[in-house]
Amino acid sequence: MKLDDAERRLFLLGEICMYIHKVASLFNSEKIYHMCFDIDSGHRQAKQLKESLLVLISNSVDLSIKSSSNAAFNAAFDYIKYDLEGKVPIRNIVITRGEGPSVETGIPYTVSNWDEGNLVLRSMAKTAPDCGGYDKTDFVITFEDDETYIGTYDLKRKDMHEADLKGHVLSHVGYYAGIQKPPWMKQEAYHKDLASFEPGMKEEAREYLSKYLSN
């Protein structure tokens, strides 16, 4: 049986409460423990539950502890904050040109969002091929929960005006999610390729789109 959004959040609450209990015991913090179980009710609507959990995050978690070296607490904090909010923001994007003029390759540029990433690509594109070829440009996206997405952007001269890093990633993940057929590919071939995917791959890709790429 597939859980709807409200049921999924209720199911996650039990796991989160157990996890917080373990983490809170490390810091002898009854405040975190009790606030968690005060909101444990199977009769709440999803919206009310989400709001209560976000109050827990903002009010009962000591952010100074979050910045400490305790990996267990950091993991608990991120699990609650990002999984229940449903959206994980970008921490940084590192773009490194792999092909092109030697003075421009192998230099990592670190930015903090999609728009800044596009600016880097558009600047690099000034010396990219303008005759059908492209320069491979590597990028690594790190999200705030430490998830990483590693890819390669085919940089062309036209990207001086058209570079779209997020669009590139959305197209790639959307392909595996079964919702983004390349314009050059026939529908029949796309359906055939989708049918060859391992079980659960489309669902995982759709969840990835929702969690990491819908901001």
Order of alpha helices (4+ residues) and beta strands (2+ residues): alpha-alpha-alpha-alpha-alpha-beta-beta-alpha-beta-beta-alpha-alpha-alpha-alpha
